[in-house]
Amino acid sequence: MSPRSASVNEELRRRSRERLLQAAVELVGERGFEATTLGDIADRAGSARGLVSYYFPGKRQLVQSAVHRLMHRTLEEALEREPRTEDGRERLARAIDAILGLARDRPVLMRQHMAGLLQAEGFVQCPEQRRLAELLSDTVARYGAQNVSADYPMLRALLMGAVFAALVPGVPMPVPVLRAELFQRYGLDWEMGVPPESDGEAGAVQEDLSRFFATGERPGTP
């Protein structure tokens, strides 16, 4: 049997990394961070335990990358959904709703993510985090910001603060209230984005996250 080409090996490595990211999101969402081990993630992904360390320095880095992937793909999906729009205000409304929607729909996962960001390592610099930053920066630019380098970090901080407020155990703030505050700050109409009262996905969260992870396999493939 002839050896695999470099391009085939690269594709296999990419798929392995994608499966690990998807498994991390699924398991932490189900069990929480502490109850999920790297061995659990490797088993769910169908990978060898040693392969996890090849791609990620540790569990926290893996989980951060996985959640940043979920965030940037959720944001991407919201920005590009039909009807497509180039209107900067509508795109910002969609971005806000996408991030707040994750806090509402996946509280365990997002609570663990916020806790991880407060660790000494802070943001993990990975392709997923960079893509999320690019999407939010582009959204700010299309909104009409005169100084994107200053206004993007402010939007990021406001979104993080809103997610934190929505997830504080015992005293969470309602997502519609947080949404109203952000919309008022940016001068957005309540009807933009996906207003809570018209959100057809509320209460019907899609558990299949495979569309966010490019494993190259169809849903249901063993």
QUIVEN-V427840 format. One record per residue. N is the residue number from 1. RES is the residue in one letter. PSI is psi in whole degrees, 0 to 359 (none if undefined). OMEGA is omega in whole degrees, -180 to 180 (NA if undefined). Layout:
BEGIN
n->{N | N}
res->{RES | RES}
psi->{PSI | PSI}
omega->{OMEGA | OMEGA}
END
This chain:
BEGIN
n->{1 | 2 | 3 | 4 | 5 | 6 | 7 | 8 | 9 | 10 | 11 | 12 | 13 | 14 | 15 | 16 | 17 | 18 | 19 | 20 | 21 | 22 | 23 | 24 | 25 | 26 | 27 | 28 | 29 | 30 | 31 | 32 | 33 | 34 | 35 | 36 | 37 | 38 | 39 | 40 | 41 | 42 | 43 | 44 | 45 | 46 | 47 | 48 | 49 | 50 | 51 | 52 | 53 | 54 | 55 | 56 | 57 | 58 | 59 | 60 | 61 | 62 | 63 | 64 | 65 | 66 | 67 | 68 | 69 | 70 | 71 | 72 | 73 | 74 | 75 | 76 | 77 | 78 | 79 | 80 | 81 | 82 | 83 | 84 | 85 | 86 | 87 | 88 | 89 | 90 | 91 | 92 | 93 | 94 | 95 | 96 | 97 | 98 | 99 | 100 | 101 | 102 | 103 | 104 | 105 | 106 | 107 | 108 | 109 | 110 | 111 | 112 | 113 | 114 | 115 | 116 | 117 | 118 | 119 | 120 | 121 | 122 | 123 | 124 | 125 | 126 | 127 | 128 | 129 | 130 | 131 | 132 | 133 | 134 | 135 | 136 | 137 | 138 | 139 | 140 | 141 | 142 | 143 | 144 | 145 | 146 | 147 | 148 | 149 | 150 | 151 | 152 | 153 | 154 | 155 | 156 | 157 | 158 | 159 | 160 | 161 | 162 | 163 | 164 | 165 | 166 | 167 | 168 | 169 | 170 | 171 | 172 | 173 | 174 | 175 | 176 | 177 | 178 | 179 | 180 | 181 | 182 | 183 | 184 | 185 | 186 | 187 | 188 | 189 | 190 | 191 | 192 | 193 | 194 | 195 | 196 | 197 | 198 | 199 | 200 | 201 | 202 | 203 | 204 | 205 | 206 | 207 | 208 | 209 | 210 | 211 | 212 | 213 | 214 | 215 | 216 | 217 | 218 | 219 | 220 | 221 | 222}
res->{M | S | P | R | S | A | S | V | N | E | E | L | R | R | R | S | R | E | R | L | L | Q | A | A | V | E | L | V | G | E | R | G | F | E | A | T | T | L | G | D | I | A | D | R | A | G | S | A | R | G | L | V | S | Y | Y | F | P | G | K | R | Q | L | V | Q | S | A | V | H | R | L | M | H | R | T | L | E | E | A | L | E | R | E | P | R | T | E | D | G | R | E | R | L | A | R | A | I | D | A | I | L | G | L | A | R | D | R | P | V | L | M | R | Q | H | M | A | G | L | L | Q | A | E | G | F | V | Q | C | P | E | Q | R | R | L | A | E | L | L | S | D | T | V | A | R | Y | G | A | Q | N | V | S | A | D | Y | P | M | L | R | A | L | L | M | G | A | V | F | A | A | L | V | P | G | V | P | M | P | V | P | V | L | R | A | E | L | F | Q | R | Y | G | L | D | W | E | M | G | V | P | P | E | S | D | G | E | A | G | A | V | Q | E | D | L | S | R | F | F | A | T | G | E | R | P | G | T | P}
psi->{129 | 147 | 152 | 148 | 164 | 323 | 324 | 316 | 320 | 320 | 321 | 320 | 319 | 316 | 321 | 316 | 319 | 319 | 323 | 318 | 314 | 317 | 322 | 315 | 314 | 311 | 318 | 324 | 327 | 319 | 340 | 166 | 309 | 325 | 357 | 125 | 163 | 327 | 320 | 315 | 316 | 318 | 315 | 324 | 349 | 32 | 160 | 145 | 321 | 338 | 332 | 315 | 338 | 324 | 329 | 138 | 332 | 182 | 319 | 318 | 320 | 313 | 320 | 315 | 320 | 317 | 322 | 325 | 313 | 319 | 313 | 328 | 325 | 316 | 315 | 315 | 319 | 318 | 328 | 4 | 159 | 143 | 132 | 148 | 148 | 3 | 120 | 323 | 320 | 321 | 322 | 319 | 318 | 322 | 314 | 314 | 324 | 314 | 316 | 328 | 325 | 321 | 321 | 317 | 334 | 62 | 320 | 312 | 313 | 328 | 317 | 323 | 314 | 320 | 321 | 327 | 339 | 357 | 168 | 329 | 336 | 218 | 132 | 123 | 102 | 167 | 325 | 318 | 322 | 322 | 321 | 316 | 320 | 317 | 316 | 322 | 317 | 322 | 317 | 318 | 316 | 332 | 335 | 17 | 138 | 336 | 84 | 323 | 336 | 324 | 332 | 311 | 327 | 316 | 316 | 316 | 320 | 320 | 318 | 319 | 320 | 317 | 316 | 314 | 327 | 341 | 0 | 120 | 132 | 327 | 49 | 144 | 142 | 138 | 319 | 325 | 316 | 320 | 314 | 320 | 316 | 319 | 321 | 319 | 321 | 7 | 38 | 144 | 142 | 328 | 349 | 166 | 228 | 88 | 144 | 319 | 344 | 8 | 100 | 345 | 350 | 130 | 0 | 61 | 134 | 116 | 335 | 111 | 10 | 333 | 343 | 354 | 116 | 74 | 348 | 11 | 146 | 149 | 135 | 353 | 131 | none}
omega->{-179 | -180 | 179 | 178 | 179 | -178 | 177 | 178 | 179 | 178 | 178 | 177 | 179 | -180 | 179 | 179 | 180 | 180 | 177 | 178 | -179 | -180 | 180 | 179 | -178 | -174 | 179 | 176 | -179 | -168 | -171 | -174 | -174 | -177 | 180 | 179 | 176 | 176 | 177 | -178 | 179 | 179 | -180 | -178 | -176 | -177 | 174 | -179 | -179 | -179 | 179 | -179 | 178 | -177 | -172 | -180 | -178 | -176 | -178 | 179 | 178 | -177 | 178 | 179 | -179 | -180 | 176 | 175 | 179 | -179 | -175 | 178 | 175 | 178 | 179 | 180 | -180 | -178 | -174 | -178 | 177 | -5 | 178 | -179 | 174 | -180 | -175 | -179 | 178 | 180 | 177 | 177 | 179 | 180 | 179 | -179 | -179 | -178 | 177 | 178 | 177 | 177 | -180 | -171 | -176 | -174 | -179 | -179 | -177 | 177 | 178 | 180 | 180 | 178 | 180 | -179 | -179 | 176 | -175 | -177 | -179 | 179 | 171 | 179 | -176 | 180 | -179 | 180 | 179 | 179 | 176 | 179 | 179 | -179 | 180 | 178 | 178 | 178 | 178 | -180 | -180 | 177 | 177 | -180 | 179 | -178 | -175 | -178 | 176 | -175 | 177 | 178 | 179 | 177 | 179 | 180 | 180 | 178 | 178 | 179 | 179 | 178 | 178 | -179 | 180 | -172 | -179 | -179 | 176 | -178 | -179 | 174 | 179 | 179 | 178 | 179 | 179 | 178 | -179 | -180 | 180 | 179 | 179 | -179 | -176 | 176 | -178 | 177 | -178 | -177 | 179 | 178 | 178 | -180 | -177 | -176 | 180 | -176 | -178 | -178 | 180 | -179 | 179 | -176 | 177 | -178 | -180 | -178 | -173 | -178 | -179 | -174 | -171 | 179 | -178 | -179 | 176 | 176 | 180 | 178 | -180 | NA}
END
